[in-house]
Amino acid sequence: MSSSSTPIDPISALLTVLDLEKLEENLFRGRTGPDTGWQRVFGGQVIGQALVAAQRTVASDRFVHSLHAYFLRPGDPLVPIIYQVERIRDGSSFTTRRIVAIQHGHAIFSMSASFQIDEGGYDHQMSMPPVAMPEELMPESEFKQMFLKHGSDAVRR
């Protein structure tokens, strides 16, 4: 970076990369991001853009709760990525989408995502028992001293 260039705000850069262009129904174009000098597109960017494309075809009361992603080919950082969204199912509680990222006429990435309305459910976790705060615990040096005095000579060395 030269002394005259302005540093890029990372949050602004991320939001810009995730702001996909809608080409038509279920079809979006994503930027490949700032020039990093990398030979390939960062995989996290492709996942993020695919999830944004899917979310834009889902009702606003649904949130992603599961996704499975597969990287098929390396992405070219010099070419925009096309995201094709297939509407698999729109149910009363769940919505499922399949997303394919395309460059140079080939799929480079595939993802299935499931969205769900925010519903109450069972809590499958026991409550945390009351425990002392870290500051209230015995220092590690005292703890070691207390237990090492009962150890063999080989352990106490």
C-alpha positions as CSV (number, residue, x, y, z in Angstrom):
1,M,0.0,0.0,0.0
2,S,1.4,3.4,-0.9
3,S,1.4,6.2,1.6
4,S,-1.2,8.1,-0.4
5,S,-3.7,5.3,-0.5
6,T,-6.5,5.2,2.1
7,P,-6.9,2.1,4.2
8,I,-10.1,0.1,3.4
9,D,-12.6,-0.3,6.2
10,P,-12.9,-4.1,6.5
11,I,-16.6,-4.1,7.4
12,S,-17.4,-1.8,4.5
13,A,-15.4,-4.1,2.2
14,L,-17.2,-7.2,3.5
15,L,-20.6,-5.6,3.0
16,T,-19.7,-4.5,-0.5
17,V,-18.6,-8.1,-1.4
18,L,-21.8,-9.6,0.0
19,D,-24.1,-7.1,-1.8
20,L,-25.0,-9.3,-4.8
21,E,-26.5,-7.9,-8.0
22,K,-29.9,-9.5,-8.9
23,L,-29.8,-10.4,-12.6
24,E,-33.2,-12.0,-12.7
25,E,-35.4,-14.3,-10.6
26,N,-33.1,-16.7,-8.7
27,L,-30.0,-15.5,-10.4
28,F,-27.4,-13.2,-8.8
29,R,-23.9,-11.9,-9.6
30,G,-21.2,-11.5,-6.9
31,R,-18.0,-9.5,-7.0
32,T,-14.8,-11.4,-6.4
33,G,-13.7,-8.9,-3.8
34,P,-10.8,-6.5,-3.3
35,D,-7.6,-7.3,-5.2
36,T,-5.7,-9.5,-2.8
37,G,-3.2,-10.9,-5.2
38,W,-4.4,-14.4,-4.5
39,Q,-4.7,-16.9,-7.4
40,R,-8.0,-18.2,-6.1
41,V,-11.2,-16.8,-4.6
42,F,-11.4,-17.1,-0.8
43,G,-13.8,-20.0,0.0
44,G,-15.5,-18.1,2.9
45,Q,-16.5,-15.4,0.4
46,V,-18.1,-17.9,-1.9
47,I,-20.1,-19.4,1.0
48,G,-21.1,-16.0,2.2
49,Q,-22.3,-14.9,-1.2
50,A,-24.2,-18.1,-1.8
51,L,-26.0,-17.8,1.5
52,V,-26.9,-14.2,0.7
53,A,-28.3,-15.3,-2.7
54,A,-30.4,-18.0,-1.0
55,Q,-31.6,-15.7,1.7
56,R,-32.8,-13.2,-0.9
57,T,-35.3,-15.9,-2.2
58,V,-36.7,-16.7,1.3
59,A,-39.3,-15.0,3.4
60,S,-37.8,-12.5,5.9
61,D,-39.2,-14.5,8.9
62,R,-36.9,-17.5,8.1
63,F,-33.3,-17.9,9.3
64,V,-30.7,-20.4,8.1
65,H,-30.4,-23.3,10.5
66,S,-28.4,-25.8,8.3
67,L,-26.2,-25.7,5.3
68,H,-23.9,-28.1,3.5
69,A,-21.3,-26.8,1.0
70,Y,-19.0,-28.4,-1.5
71,F,-16.1,-26.7,-3.3
72,L,-15.9,-28.2,-6.8
73,R,-13.4,-26.1,-8.6
74,P,-11.1,-23.2,-7.7
75,G,-12.7,-19.7,-8.2
76,D,-11.1,-17.2,-10.5
77,P,-10.6,-13.8,-8.6
78,L,-10.7,-11.9,-11.9
79,V,-14.2,-13.0,-12.9
80,P,-17.6,-12.3,-11.2
81,I,-19.4,-15.3,-9.8
82,I,-22.9,-16.2,-10.9
83,Y,-25.2,-17.7,-8.2
84,Q,-28.1,-19.8,-9.4
85,V,-30.7,-20.5,-6.7
86,E,-33.1,-23.4,-7.0
87,R,-36.2,-23.3,-4.9
88,I,-36.5,-26.8,-3.6
89,R,-39.3,-26.4,-1.0
90,D,-41.3,-23.6,0.6
91,G,-43.1,-25.2,3.5
92,S,-45.0,-23.7,6.4
93,S,-42.0,-23.9,8.7
94,F,-39.0,-24.8,6.6
95,T,-37.6,-23.5,3.3
96,T,-34.9,-25.3,1.3
97,R,-32.6,-23.9,-1.4
98,R,-29.9,-25.3,-3.6
99,I,-27.3,-22.8,-4.8
100,V,-24.7,-23.3,-7.5
101,A,-21.9,-20.9,-8.1
102,I,-20.7,-20.7,-11.7
103,Q,-17.6,-19.3,-13.4
104,H,-16.5,-19.8,-17.0
105,G,-19.6,-21.9,-17.6
106,H,-18.7,-24.5,-14.9
107,A,-20.0,-25.0,-11.4
108,I,-17.3,-24.1,-8.9
109,F,-19.4,-24.5,-5.7
110,S,-22.6,-26.1,-4.6
111,M,-24.6,-25.6,-1.4
112,S,-27.9,-26.8,0.1
113,A,-29.4,-24.5,2.8
114,S,-32.4,-25.0,5.0
115,F,-34.2,-22.0,6.6
116,Q,-36.7,-22.2,9.4
117,I,-39.2,-19.8,11.0
118,D,-38.2,-18.9,14.6
119,E,-40.2,-21.4,16.7
120,G,-40.0,-22.4,20.3
121,G,-38.7,-25.8,21.0
122,Y,-37.4,-28.2,23.6
123,D,-34.3,-27.3,25.5
124,H,-32.0,-30.3,25.4
125,Q,-29.3,-28.8,27.7
126,M,-29.0,-29.1,31.5
127,S,-28.6,-25.8,33.4
128,M,-25.1,-24.8,34.3
129,P,-24.4,-25.7,37.9
130,P,-23.2,-22.9,40.3
131,V,-19.4,-22.7,40.1
132,A,-16.8,-20.4,41.5
133,M,-15.5,-17.6,39.3
134,P,-11.9,-18.0,38.1
135,E,-10.7,-15.3,40.4
136,E,-12.0,-17.3,43.4
137,L,-10.1,-20.5,42.5
138,M,-6.8,-21.6,44.0
139,P,-3.8,-20.4,42.1
140,E,-2.2,-23.0,39.8
141,S,1.1,-23.0,41.7
142,E,-0.7,-23.9,45.0
143,F,-2.8,-26.5,43.2
144,K,0.4,-28.2,41.8
145,Q,2.2,-28.0,45.2
146,M,-0.8,-29.7,46.9
147,F,-1.0,-32.6,44.5
148,L,2.7,-33.1,43.6
149,K,3.7,-33.7,47.3
150,H,1.8,-37.1,46.9
151,G,3.5,-38.0,43.6
152,S,6.5,-40.2,43.0
153,D,10.0,-38.7,42.8
154,A,9.9,-39.0,38.9
155,V,6.7,-36.9,38.9
156,R,8.0,-34.2,41.3
157,R,11.1,-33.5,39.3
